[in-house]
Amino acid sequence: MWEGFVGVNLKAPFIVRDANGVPVVPAKTEDLPVDLNHDGFLTDADKNGWLYHLGLPVDTRLLPPLIYKPRAETYNWD
């Protein structure tokens, strides 16, 4: 949950190797995208924010019992 509500796609360092599988000298890395939910596809669900965390339900509506009562008239309820 490092990047807020929506989050960002993470990238992980990957060691570059030659055709024989030996690491290139001097050591080089490439940043490869991370499939956080392990479904084989890179989508918004792979971002690291609260919105996509473990498929938890999300609701962005304002609930009248929970708003700041002295300023309730400033909200548009349509």
C-alpha positions in Angstrom: 0.0 0.0 0.0 2.9 2.4 -0.6 1.3 4.4 -3.4 -2.0 5.5 -2.0 -5.5 4.6 -3.1 -5.0 3.5 -6.8 -1.3 2.7 -6.6 1.3 2.2 -9.4 2.5 -0.8 -11.3 5.6 -2.2 -9.6 8.8 -3.0 -11.3 11.4 -5.5 -10.1 15.1 -5.6 -11.0 16.1 -8.5 -13.2 19.7 -9.5 -13.8 20.7 -9.4 -17.4 22.4 -12.6 -18.6 24.2 -13.5 -21.8 23.2 -16.4 -24.2 24.8 -18.9 -21.9 22.9 -17.8 -18.8 26.0 -16.1 -17.2 25.3 -12.6 -15.7 26.7 -9.8 -17.8 29.8 -8.1 -16.3 29.6 -5.4 -15.1 26.3 -6.3 -13.6 23.3 -4.9 -15.4 19.6 -5.0 -14.4 16.4 -4.3 -16.2 13.2 -3.3 -14.5 10.5 -5.8 -15.3 6.8 -5.3 -14.4 5.5 -7.4 -11.5 2.3 -9.5 -11.8 1.1 -9.0 -8.2 -2.0 -11.2 -8.4 -0.3 -14.0 -10.4 -3.0 -14.2 -13.0 -0.5 -14.1 -16.0 -1.7 -10.6 -17.2 -0.6 -7.1 -16.4 -3.7 -5.1 -15.6 -4.8 -2.3 -13.2 -5.4 -5.1 -10.7 -1.6 -5.4 -10.4 -1.2 -2.0 -9.0 -0.2 -1.8 -5.3 -2.8 0.7 -4.0 -5.7 0.1 -1.6 -8.2 -0.1 -4.5 -7.0 -3.4 -5.7 -5.7 -5.0 -2.5 -6.8 -8.6 -2.2 -10.0 -7.9 -4.1 -11.6 -6.1 -1.1 -14.9 -4.3 -1.8 -14.6 -0.6 -2.4 -17.3 2.1 -2.2 -16.7 5.8 -2.9 -20.2 7.1 -2.0 -20.7 9.5 0.8 -22.8 8.0 3.5 -25.1 10.6 5.2 -24.6 9.2 8.8 -20.8 9.4 8.4 -20.4 12.9 7.0 -19.4 15.9 9.1 -22.8 17.1 10.2 -22.2 20.9 10.6 -21.2 21.0 6.8 -23.8 18.5 5.5 -25.5 21.2 3.4 -22.4 21.6 1.3 -22.7 18.1 -0.2 -24.7 17.4 -3.4 -26.9 14.4 -2.9 -28.2 14.0 -6.5 
